[in-house]
Amino acid sequence: MEIQDLPEDAIRQYIDSRQSFTAYDRAKVRALAYRGGMVWKTVKGRDYLVRTTTKSAQTSLGVRSEATEAIYLKFTEGKAATTESARGLKVTLERHQRLNRALRIGRTPNIIIDVLAALESAGMTDYFTVVGTNALYAYETAASARIEEGLLATRDFDLLWDNRKKLSLFLQEGPLIDGMIGLLKKIDRSFVIREDQKYTAINKNGYEVDFIRRNSDVNPARFSALDDDFWVVKARNADWLLSAPKFKEMVVGVNGQMAYMNTVDPRAFALFKLWMAEQNDREYGKRLRDAAQAKAVVSLINERLPQFSFDEIKIFPASLVEKVEAL
């Protein structure tokens, strides 16, 4: 099985892109402290400093004084500096996106980048873990390598929902007010939920997004009470994946855009794929592919990601660990 090294110029460009992306991401976090504004309002002849929010709420910070004037000055100067910094970092980021595209740095499907970016923008990154074939993009990126392209081919994107973390606030007034299908439609209006498979949305190009959950879960399997939203299906032994150590890597799309991918530790991926390859009720062709993907990730770990040791992962049965180490 062939695993190719990335060219040195591609590695350098990826590192520069990641630094730019991280800097811009931090700037966006800093900007959150300055959402809304501060204004002076006159009430009965006296000036009051008022903090406003993006939802038109207002909070008085007190009558005009040296203290409130200092608060106002600090806020306005901080907001201006943060805005200017973010503007400059965005220009740099857009330049790196163009370079990524020109140099063909990334090969993660653009639709995956869009979904990951939408989850991040909505503040829901920690609620979902990328599982399945598409996690390979994160592993090969971390290893500065390219896995055999055939092992990456897929037309669906699997997201494991950790519904121990509640989505109620997102549903009531946030980005999920129109349900999870509403979030996907903001990316691509053609997404609809399959009538025969309510945990899957499909777009006009035949690309599917699947939402799964742990098998031991007894909680309701819906994101919302909306009639046209997802029913999230249970997946066998998904508890292993939910309990496994997590892995985060910036991935680059074919169009040069970037996003963080939260997935499972590569050791967990290899072990789970090996387990799937041993399931007699699974299609034989899929079992062969599962085994090949497990072997590819083990090769990445052994040759390029030595910080990961199978001796340190305890979630999976010891018999599986012994088998995967023999690959």
C-alpha positions as CSV (number, residue, x, y, z in Angstrom):
1,M,0.0,0.0,0.0
2,E,1.5,3.3,-1.1
3,I,1.7,6.3,1.1
4,Q,3.4,9.3,-0.5
5,D,5.2,12.1,1.2
6,L,4.0,15.7,0.5
7,P,6.5,17.8,-1.4
8,E,8.5,20.2,0.8
9,D,6.9,23.3,-0.8
10,A,3.5,21.9,0.0
11,I,4.4,21.2,3.6
12,R,5.7,24.8,4.0
13,Q,2.6,26.2,2.5
14,Y,0.4,24.1,4.7
15,I,2.3,25.3,7.8
16,D,2.0,28.9,6.8
17,S,-1.7,28.4,6.1
18,R,-2.3,26.8,9.4
19,Q,-0.5,29.7,11.2
20,S,-2.6,32.2,9.3
21,F,-5.9,30.3,9.9
22,T,-5.1,29.9,13.7
23,A,-4.3,33.6,14.0
24,Y,-7.5,34.6,12.3
25,D,-9.5,32.2,14.4
26,R,-8.0,33.7,17.6
27,A,-8.8,37.2,16.3
28,K,-12.5,36.1,15.9
29,V,-12.5,34.9,19.5
30,R,-11.1,38.2,20.7
31,A,-13.7,40.1,18.7
32,L,-16.5,38.3,20.6
33,A,-15.7,40.5,23.6
34,Y,-16.7,43.5,21.6
35,R,-19.9,42.4,20.0
36,G,-22.6,45.1,20.2
37,G,-21.4,48.5,21.4
38,M,-21.4,51.2,24.1
39,V,-23.3,54.4,23.8
40,W,-24.0,57.4,26.0
41,K,-27.7,58.0,26.7
42,T,-29.2,61.0,28.4
43,V,-31.9,60.4,30.9
44,K,-33.5,63.2,32.9
45,G,-30.5,65.4,32.1
46,R,-27.8,62.9,33.1
47,D,-25.6,60.9,30.8
48,Y,-25.4,57.1,31.3
49,L,-23.1,54.6,29.7
50,V,-25.1,51.8,28.1
51,R,-23.8,48.5,26.8
52,T,-25.8,47.2,23.9
53,T,-25.9,43.7,22.4
54,T,-26.5,42.3,18.9
55,K,-30.0,41.4,20.1
56,S,-30.8,45.0,21.0
57,A,-30.6,44.3,24.8
58,Q,-29.3,47.2,26.8
59,T,-27.5,47.4,30.2
60,S,-26.6,50.6,32.0
61,L,-23.0,50.7,33.3
62,G,-23.6,53.8,35.4
63,V,-23.7,57.6,35.2
64,R,-21.0,59.5,33.4
65,S,-17.9,59.7,35.5
66,E,-14.1,59.2,35.2
67,A,-14.6,55.5,35.7
68,T,-17.3,55.1,33.0
69,E,-15.5,57.3,30.6
70,A,-12.4,55.1,31.1
71,I,-14.6,52.0,30.4
72,Y,-15.9,53.6,27.2
73,L,-12.5,54.6,26.0
74,K,-11.0,51.1,26.7
75,F,-13.9,49.5,24.9
76,T,-13.9,51.7,21.8
77,E,-10.2,51.5,21.4
78,G,-10.1,47.8,21.9
79,K,-12.9,47.2,19.4
80,A,-11.2,49.4,16.8
81,A,-7.9,47.6,17.3
82,T,-9.5,44.1,17.2
83,T,-11.5,45.0,14.0
84,E,-8.4,46.3,12.3
85,S,-6.3,43.2,13.3
86,A,-9.0,40.8,12.1
87,R,-9.3,42.7,8.8
88,G,-5.6,42.4,8.1
89,L,-5.5,38.7,9.1
90,K,-8.5,38.0,6.8
91,V,-6.6,39.5,3.9
92,T,-3.6,37.2,4.7
93,L,-5.9,34.2,5.1
94,E,-7.5,34.8,1.7
95,R,-4.1,35.0,0.1
96,H,-3.2,31.6,1.6
97,Q,-6.5,30.2,0.3
98,R,-5.5,31.2,-3.2
99,L,-2.0,29.7,-2.8
100,N,-3.5,26.5,-1.4
101,R,-5.7,26.2,-4.4
102,A,-2.9,27.0,-6.9
103,L,-0.5,24.5,-5.3
104,R,-3.2,21.9,-4.7
105,I,-2.4,21.6,-1.0
106,G,-5.7,20.1,0.0
107,R,-8.0,17.4,-1.3
108,T,-10.7,17.4,1.3
109,P,-14.0,17.8,-0.5
110,N,-15.3,21.3,-0.4
111,I,-18.7,20.2,1.0
112,I,-16.9,18.8,4.1
113,I,-15.1,22.1,4.7
114,D,-18.4,23.9,4.4
115,V,-20.1,21.6,6.9
116,L,-17.2,21.9,9.4
117,A,-17.1,25.7,9.0
118,A,-20.9,25.9,9.6
119,L,-20.6,23.8,12.8
120,E,-17.7,26.0,14.0
121,S,-19.5,29.2,13.2
122,A,-22.6,27.9,15.1
123,G,-20.5,27.0,18.1
124,M,-21.3,23.3,17.9
125,T,-17.9,21.8,17.0
126,D,-17.7,20.0,20.3
127,Y,-21.1,18.3,19.8
128,F,-20.0,16.3,16.7
129,T,-17.1,14.0,15.8
130,V,-16.2,13.1,12.3
131,V,-16.1,9.4,11.9
132,G,-15.6,7.1,9.0
133,T,-13.6,7.5,5.8
134,N,-13.4,11.3,5.8
135,A,-11.3,11.2,9.1
136,L,-8.5,10.0,6.9
137,Y,-8.0,13.5,5.6
138,A,-7.1,14.7,9.1
139,Y,-4.6,11.8,9.6
140,E,-2.8,12.2,6.3
141,T,-2.6,16.0,6.9
142,A,-1.1,15.5,10.3
143,A,1.4,13.0,8.8
144,S,2.4,15.3,5.9
145,A,1.5,12.5,3.6
146,R,-1.0,11.3,1.0
147,I,-2.9,8.0,1.5
148,E,-3.8,6.0,-1.6
149,E,-6.7,7.9,-3.2
150,G,-9.0,4.8,-3.6
151,L,-9.2,4.5,0.2
152,L,-10.6,8.0,0.5
153,A,-13.4,7.6,-2.1
154,T,-16.8,8.1,-0.5
155,R,-20.0,10.0,-1.2
156,D,-21.1,10.4,2.4
157,F,-20.0,12.3,5.5
158,D,-20.6,10.6,8.9
159,L,-21.0,12.8,12.0
160,L,-21.3,11.2,15.5
161,W,-23.5,13.3,17.8
162,D,-22.7,13.4,21.4
163,N,-26.2,14.2,22.7
164,R,-25.0,14.1,26.3
165,K,-24.4,17.8,25.5
166,K,-27.8,19.5,25.0
167,L,-28.7,21.5,21.9
168,S,-31.7,23.2,23.5
169,L,-30.3,26.8,23.4
170,F,-29.2,26.3,19.8
171,L,-32.7,25.1,18.9
172,Q,-34.6,27.8,20.7
173,E,-32.9,31.0,19.5
174,G,-29.6,30.0,17.8
175,P,-28.4,28.5,14.6
176,L,-30.6,25.4,14.9
177,I,-33.9,27.3,15.1
178,D,-34.7,25.7,11.7
179,G,-33.3,22.4,12.8
180,M,-30.1,20.7,11.6
181,I,-31.5,20.4,8.1
182,G,-31.9,24.2,8.2
183,L,-28.2,24.5,9.0
184,L,-27.3,22.3,6.0
185,K,-29.6,24.2,3.7
186,K,-27.6,27.3,4.5
187,I,-24.7,25.5,2.9
188,D,-26.6,24.0,0.0
189,R,-30.3,24.7,-0.6
190,S,-30.7,21.3,-2.3
191,F,-30.1,19.3,0.8
192,V,-33.2,17.2,1.8
193,I,-33.7,14.4,4.2
194,R,-34.1,11.0,2.6
195,E,-37.6,9.6,3.0
196,D,-36.3,6.1,3.4
197,Q,-33.4,7.0,5.7
198,K,-34.3,9.8,8.1
199,Y,-30.7,10.1,9.5
200,T,-29.4,11.1,6.1
201,A,-29.5,14.3,4.1
202,I,-28.7,14.2,0.4
203,N,-28.0,17.1,-2.0
204,K,-28.6,17.5,-5.8
205,N,-25.1,16.0,-6.4
206,G,-25.9,12.8,-4.5
207,Y,-23.6,13.7,-1.6
208,E,-24.9,12.5,1.8
209,V,-24.5,13.7,5.3
210,D,-25.3,11.1,8.0
211,F,-25.9,11.7,11.7
212,I,-25.3,8.8,14.0
213,R,-25.3,8.3,17.8
214,R,-24.0,5.8,20.4
215,N,-25.8,2.5,20.6
216,S,-26.3,2.6,24.4
217,D,-28.1,6.0,24.1
218,V,-31.6,6.0,25.5
219,N,-32.3,9.7,24.9
220,P,-34.6,10.9,22.1
221,A,-33.1,10.5,18.7
222,R,-34.2,13.8,17.1
223,F,-32.4,17.1,16.9
224,S,-35.6,19.0,17.2
225,A,-39.4,18.7,17.1
226,L,-39.6,20.0,13.6
227,D,-41.4,17.5,11.3
228,D,-38.7,17.7,8.6
229,D,-35.6,17.3,10.8
230,F,-33.3,14.3,11.3
231,W,-33.9,11.1,13.2
232,V,-30.4,10.2,14.4
233,V,-29.7,6.4,14.0
234,K,-27.8,4.3,16.5
235,A,-24.5,2.8,15.4
236,R,-23.0,-0.4,16.7
237,N,-20.2,0.2,19.2
238,A,-20.3,3.9,18.6
239,D,-19.7,4.2,22.3
240,W,-16.1,3.2,21.6
241,L,-15.7,6.2,19.3
242,L,-17.4,8.6,21.6
243,S,-15.2,7.5,24.5
244,A,-12.0,7.4,22.5
245,P,-9.4,10.2,22.7
246,K,-10.2,13.0,20.2
247,F,-8.0,14.3,17.4
248,K,-8.1,17.8,15.9
249,E,-6.4,18.9,12.7
250,M,-6.8,21.7,10.2
251,V,-7.8,20.3,6.8
252,V,-7.6,22.0,3.5
253,G,-10.3,21.8,0.8
254,V,-9.9,21.4,-2.9
255,N,-10.8,25.1,-3.2
256,G,-8.1,26.1,-0.8
257,Q,-10.4,26.9,2.1
258,M,-9.6,25.6,5.6
259,A,-11.5,24.2,8.6
260,Y,-10.7,22.3,11.8
261,M,-11.8,18.7,11.8
262,N,-12.6,17.1,15.1
263,T,-12.4,13.4,14.8
264,V,-11.2,10.3,16.8
265,D,-7.6,9.5,17.6
266,P,-6.1,7.7,14.7
267,R,-5.5,4.6,16.9
268,A,-9.2,4.5,17.6
269,F,-10.0,4.7,13.9
270,A,-7.7,1.8,13.1
271,L,-9.1,-0.3,15.8
272,F,-12.7,0.4,15.0
273,K,-12.1,-0.3,11.3
274,L,-10.4,-3.6,12.1
275,W,-13.4,-4.6,14.2
276,M,-15.7,-3.7,11.4
277,A,-13.7,-5.8,9.0
278,E,-14.3,-8.8,11.2
279,Q,-18.1,-8.5,11.2
280,N,-19.6,-11.3,9.2
281,D,-22.9,-9.5,8.6
282,R,-21.1,-6.6,6.8
283,E,-20.8,-6.6,3.0
284,Y,-17.6,-8.4,2.0
285,G,-16.3,-5.5,-0.2
286,K,-16.8,-3.0,2.7
287,R,-14.9,-5.4,5.0
288,L,-12.0,-5.5,2.7
289,R,-11.9,-1.7,2.5
290,D,-12.2,-1.4,6.3
291,A,-9.1,-3.6,6.7
292,A,-7.2,-1.6,4.1
293,Q,-8.1,1.6,5.8
294,A,-7.0,0.2,9.2
295,K,-3.7,-0.9,7.7
296,A,-3.1,2.5,6.1
297,V,-3.6,4.3,9.4
298,V,-1.4,1.9,11.3
299,S,1.3,2.6,8.7
300,L,0.9,6.3,9.2
301,I,1.2,5.9,13.0
302,N,4.2,3.6,12.8
303,E,6.1,5.6,10.2
304,R,5.0,9.2,10.7
305,L,3.1,9.7,13.9
306,P,5.3,8.0,16.6
307,Q,3.6,10.0,19.4
308,F,0.7,7.6,19.2
309,S,1.2,4.3,21.0
310,F,-1.4,1.5,20.9
311,D,-0.3,0.5,24.4
312,E,-1.9,3.7,25.8
313,I,-5.4,3.3,24.4
314,K,-7.6,1.3,26.7
315,I,-11.1,1.8,25.3
316,F,-11.0,-1.2,22.9
317,P,-10.7,-4.9,23.7
318,A,-7.1,-6.1,24.2
319,S,-7.6,-8.7,21.5
320,L,-8.2,-6.0,18.9
321,V,-5.1,-4.1,20.0
322,E,-3.0,-7.2,19.5
323,K,-4.4,-7.7,16.0
324,V,-3.9,-4.1,14.9
325,E,-0.3,-4.1,16.0
326,A,0.3,-7.1,13.8
327,L,-0.8,-5.4,10.7
